[in-house]
Amino acid sequence: MPADSIEDYQKTVQSEDEEVPLADGGKTPVQSRCVLHFFIILAVFVLELFYIRSRKKKQLRYFAIEEASAHMR
């Protein structure tokens, strides 16, 4: 008897969960968009870091040239 009731319960739960978006293990469009947005933000952050580093190197070179030319005057 208990096995029958467990099977009935599993059938009931499974049939009710079929309409629930996350119960079947699939991703909803919202989740996939969140992951996409995360990677876009991460890529922009990395690009910004490289841009800042390159600008800093250019600025240091510019100041070095300015300092060298000031000493030559």
Distance bins in CASP14 RR format, pairs under 12 A and 6 or more apart:
PFRMAT RR
TARGET T0000
AUTHOR 0000-0000-0000
RMODE 2
METHOD distances of the structure
MODEL  1
1 7 0 0 0 0 0 1 0 0 0 0 0
1 8 0 0 0 0 0 1 0 0 0 0 0
2 8 0 0 0 0 0 1 0 0 0 0 0
2 9 0 0 0 0 0 1 0 0 0 0 0
3 9 0 0 0 0 0 1 0 0 0 0 0
3 10 0 0 0 0 0 1 0 0 0 0 0
4 10 0 0 0 0 0 1 0 0 0 0 0
4 11 0 0 0 0 0 1 0 0 0 0 0
5 11 0 0 0 0 0 1 0 0 0 0 0
5 12 0 0 0 0 0 1 0 0 0 0 0
6 12 0 0 0 0 0 1 0 0 0 0 0
6 13 0 0 0 0 0 1 0 0 0 0 0
7 13 0 0 0 0 0 1 0 0 0 0 0
7 14 0 0 0 0 0 1 0 0 0 0 0
8 14 0 0 0 0 0 1 0 0 0 0 0
8 15 0 0 0 0 0 1 0 0 0 0 0
9 15 0 0 0 0 0 1 0 0 0 0 0
9 16 0 0 0 0 0 1 0 0 0 0 0
10 16 0 0 0 0 0 1 0 0 0 0 0
10 17 0 0 0 0 0 1 0 0 0 0 0
11 17 0 0 0 0 0 1 0 0 0 0 0
11 18 0 0 0 0 0 1 0 0 0 0 0
12 18 0 0 0 0 0 1 0 0 0 0 0
13 20 0 0 0 0 0 1 0 0 0 0 0
13 23 0 0 0 0 1 0 0 0 0 0 0
14 20 0 0 0 0 0 1 0 0 0 0 0
14 23 0 0 0 0 1 0 0 0 0 0 0
14 24 0 0 0 0 1 0 0 0 0 0 0
15 23 0 0 0 0 0 1 0 0 0 0 0
16 23 0 0 0 0 1 0 0 0 0 0 0
17 23 1 1 0 0 0 0 0 0 0 0 0
17 24 1 0 0 1 0 0 0 0 0 0 0
17 25 0 0 0 0 0 1 0 0 0 0 0
18 24 1 0 0 1 0 0 0 0 0 0 0
18 25 0 0 0 0 0 1 0 0 0 0 0
20 26 0 0 0 0 0 1 0 0 0 0 0
20 28 0 0 0 0 0 1 0 0 0 0 0
21 27 0 0 0 0 1 0 0 0 0 0 0
21 28 1 0 1 0 0 0 0 0 0 0 0
21 29 0 0 0 0 1 0 0 0 0 0 0
21 30 0 0 0 0 1 0 0 0 0 0 0
21 31 0 0 0 0 1 0 0 0 0 0 0
21 32 0 0 0 0 0 1 0 0 0 0 0
22 28 1 0 0 1 0 0 0 0 0 0 0
22 30 0 0 0 0 0 1 0 0 0 0 0
22 31 0 0 0 0 1 0 0 0 0 0 0
25 31 0 0 0 0 0 1 0 0 0 0 0
26 32 0 0 0 0 1 0 0 0 0 0 0
27 33 0 0 0 0 1 0 0 0 0 0 0
27 34 0 0 0 0 1 0 0 0 0 0 0
27 35 0 0 0 0 1 0 0 0 0 0 0
27 36 0 0 0 0 0 1 0 0 0 0 0
28 34 0 0 0 0 1 0 0 0 0 0 0
28 35 0 0 0 0 0 1 0 0 0 0 0
29 35 0 0 0 0 0 1 0 0 0 0 0
29 36 0 0 0 0 0 1 0 0 0 0 0
30 36 0 0 0 0 0 1 0 0 0 0 0
30 37 0 0 0 0 0 1 0 0 0 0 0
31 37 0 0 0 0 0 1 0 0 0 0 0
31 38 0 0 0 0 0 1 0 0 0 0 0
32 38 0 0 0 0 0 1 0 0 0 0 0
32 39 0 0 0 0 0 1 0 0 0 0 0
33 39 0 0 0 0 0 1 0 0 0 0 0
33 40 0 0 0 0 0 1 0 0 0 0 0
34 40 0 0 0 0 0 1 0 0 0 0 0
34 41 0 0 0 0 0 1 0 0 0 0 0
35 41 0 0 0 0 0 1 0 0 0 0 0
35 42 0 0 0 0 0 1 0 0 0 0 0
36 42 0 0 0 0 0 1 0 0 0 0 0
36 43 0 0 0 0 0 1 0 0 0 0 0
37 43 0 0 0 0 0 1 0 0 0 0 0
37 44 0 0 0 0 0 1 0 0 0 0 0
38 44 0 0 0 0 0 1 0 0 0 0 0
38 45 0 0 0 0 0 1 0 0 0 0 0
39 45 0 0 0 0 0 1 0 0 0 0 0
39 46 0 0 0 0 0 1 0 0 0 0 0
40 46 0 0 0 0 0 1 0 0 0 0 0
40 47 0 0 0 0 0 1 0 0 0 0 0
41 47 0 0 0 0 0 1 0 0 0 0 0
41 48 0 0 0 0 0 1 0 0 0 0 0
42 48 0 0 0 0 0 1 0 0 0 0 0
42 49 0 0 0 0 0 1 0 0 0 0 0
43 49 0 0 0 0 0 1 0 0 0 0 0
43 50 0 0 0 0 0 1 0 0 0 0 0
44 50 0 0 0 0 0 1 0 0 0 0 0
44 51 0 0 0 0 0 1 0 0 0 0 0
45 51 0 0 0 0 0 1 0 0 0 0 0
45 52 0 0 0 0 0 1 0 0 0 0 0
46 52 0 0 0 0 0 1 0 0 0 0 0
46 53 0 0 0 0 0 1 0 0 0 0 0
47 53 0 0 0 0 0 1 0 0 0 0 0
47 54 0 0 0 0 0 1 0 0 0 0 0
48 54 0 0 0 0 0 1 0 0 0 0 0
48 55 0 0 0 0 0 1 0 0 0 0 0
49 55 0 0 0 0 0 1 0 0 0 0 0
49 56 0 0 0 0 0 1 0 0 0 0 0
50 56 0 0 0 0 0 1 0 0 0 0 0
50 57 0 0 0 0 0 1 0 0 0 0 0
51 57 0 0 0 0 0 1 0 0 0 0 0
51 58 0 0 0 0 0 1 0 0 0 0 0
52 58 0 0 0 0 0 1 0 0 0 0 0
52 59 0 0 0 0 0 1 0 0 0 0 0
53 59 0 0 0 0 0 1 0 0 0 0 0
53 60 0 0 0 0 0 1 0 0 0 0 0
54 60 0 0 0 0 0 1 0 0 0 0 0
54 61 0 0 0 0 0 1 0 0 0 0 0
55 61 0 0 0 0 0 1 0 0 0 0 0
55 62 0 0 0 0 0 1 0 0 0 0 0
56 62 0 0 0 0 0 1 0 0 0 0 0
56 63 0 0 0 0 0 1 0 0 0 0 0
57 63 0 0 0 0 0 1 0 0 0 0 0
57 64 0 0 0 0 0 1 0 0 0 0 0
58 64 0 0 0 0 0 1 0 0 0 0 0
58 65 0 0 0 0 0 1 0 0 0 0 0
59 65 0 0 0 0 0 1 0 0 0 0 0
59 66 0 0 0 0 0 1 0 0 0 0 0
60 66 0 0 0 0 0 1 0 0 0 0 0
60 67 0 0 0 0 0 1 0 0 0 0 0
61 67 0 0 0 0 0 1 0 0 0 0 0
61 68 0 0 0 0 0 1 0 0 0 0 0
62 68 0 0 0 0 0 1 0 0 0 0 0
62 69 0 0 0 0 0 1 0 0 0 0 0
63 69 0 0 0 0 0 1 0 0 0 0 0
63 70 0 0 0 0 0 1 0 0 0 0 0
64 70 0 0 0 0 0 1 0 0 0 0 0
64 71 0 0 0 0 0 1 0 0 0 0 0
65 71 0 0 0 0 0 1 0 0 0 0 0
65 72 0 0 0 0 0 1 0 0 0 0 0
66 72 0 0 0 0 0 1 0 0 0 0 0
66 73 0 0 0 0 0 1 0 0 0 0 0
67 73 0 0 0 0 0 1 0 0 0 0 0
END
